[in-house]
Amino acid sequence: MSDPTPKPGIMAIDAYVGGLSELDGRDQVIKLSSNEGAFGPSPKAQDAYRQAAGILHRYPDGGATALREAIGARYGLDAAQIVCGAGSDELISLLCQAYAGPGDEVLYSEHGFLMYPIAAQAVGATPVSAPEVELTSNVDSLLQRVSDNTRLLFLANPNNPTGTYLSGDEIGRLRRGLKEDVILVIDAAYAEYATRDDYNPGIDLVDAGANVVMTRTFSKIFGLGGARLGWAYCPADIAGVLNRIRGPFNVSAPAMAAGLAALADVAFTDKARDHNDQWLAWTREQLLSLGLEVPPSAGNFVLARFPGQAGRNDNAADAADGFLKDRGIIVRAMKAYGLDDCLRITIGREDEMHAVIDALKEFMEKPSP
Ligand SMILES: *Cc1c(COP(=O)(O)O)cnc(C)c1O
């Protein structure tokens, strides 16, 4: 009997590996590896999720009507142009399924989110990455790599794992420089954390009728990564395409209930954003003072680069990762992103940030082996 053969390209995929959440032999860890909100889910979202348990025999509303209307009301959007998904990961995959295939190219930035090349390869398309400048996506570099075969351009803004972002003006310049039929997907997973004046999640570009899709998630500031809930704001025709190919009940009822309650708990997200503003700045300052390189971040995490040390040929980021793990602290190693000398650290609670900085201080002061 011969083995079934997957479609071309699929075996070339390096499967996505999420952040660790456990360490052998430890009941308690500090998990700063997946950019999950520092405070977990809002208590109101937890209640709504529990209440949905009583109606689990019912199929969910496949149109996610109540949730789309609430999102529309909160952000001033037409609910008909919103498509919900089981995480924004699903929407990224659906966009690739609908618009790219063998012979097509999917463009993204050098240190862009790994789901972009994975979703592209899964449909047989070719991922193409554009070099960054100072760990920041670069409009000219992206535009130079557009070809006749480019179908989609994914840009996380702010970007994960670098934390850097492009201003609204730069994104506008990117859109104007693209061929009209290339869909620009702005992945604004961290939009709620981005507080700078020149930041813009991209709603106006979708409204301007350009081929722009903005994706958002409930996995970060809303603290609902375990529920799997995201949404896309699209031109009406693209929403129509995604609605044709998505699963008819792609979002579960408890996830929608939790999402609705989380969206309404504005005080909770305000608190989370204020906390992030304070501890993101503090953490970056601390890391800089330890001699690490840290690009300015607009998300709820920082990327820390460990400079090579003379006389020390082990990888300092690796060594620091091991040192932290020994102390029960999990951060994210960055090899899969080609950032071998970096670790990404999520902004957690105050005590967690003190713990990780104290441990890194100890690590940096340790004499080289
Ligand atoms: C975390 C993250 C997401 C969210 O993915 P979900 O599937 O919604 O959990 C999307 N894009 C980027 C860049 C992220 O970092």
The ligand as a MOL file (V3000), in Angstrom:
LIG
                    3D

  0  0  0     0  0            999 V3000
M  V30 BEGIN CTAB
M  V30 COUNTS 15 15 0 0 0
M  V30 BEGIN ATOM
M  V30 1 C -1.1780 36.7720 18.9670 0
M  V30 2 C -1.2660 37.2130 17.5630 0
M  V30 3 C -2.4030 36.9820 16.8150 0
M  V30 4 C -3.6150 36.3880 17.4570 0
M  V30 5 O -3.8940 35.1420 17.0250 0
M  V30 6 P -5.2570 34.4850 17.4870 0
M  V30 7 O -5.4080 33.3960 16.5030 0
M  V30 8 O -6.3290 35.5250 17.3500 0
M  V30 9 O -5.0840 34.0230 18.8910 0
M  V30 10 C -2.4480 37.4140 15.5110 0
M  V30 11 N -1.4140 38.0660 14.9740 0
M  V30 12 C -0.3160 38.3340 15.6760 0
M  V30 13 C 0.7770 39.1220 15.0490 0
M  V30 14 C -0.2060 37.9030 16.9830 0
M  V30 15 O 0.9090 38.1540 17.6780 0
M  V30 END ATOM
M  V30 BEGIN BOND
M  V30 1 1 1 2
M  V30 2 1 2 3
M  V30 3 2 2 14
M  V30 4 1 3 4
M  V30 5 2 3 10
M  V30 6 1 4 5
M  V30 7 1 5 6
M  V30 8 2 6 7
M  V30 9 1 6 8
M  V30 10 1 6 9
M  V30 11 1 10 11
M  V30 12 2 11 12
M  V30 13 1 12 13
M  V30 14 1 12 14
M  V30 15 1 14 15
M  V30 END BOND
M  V30 END CTAB
M  END
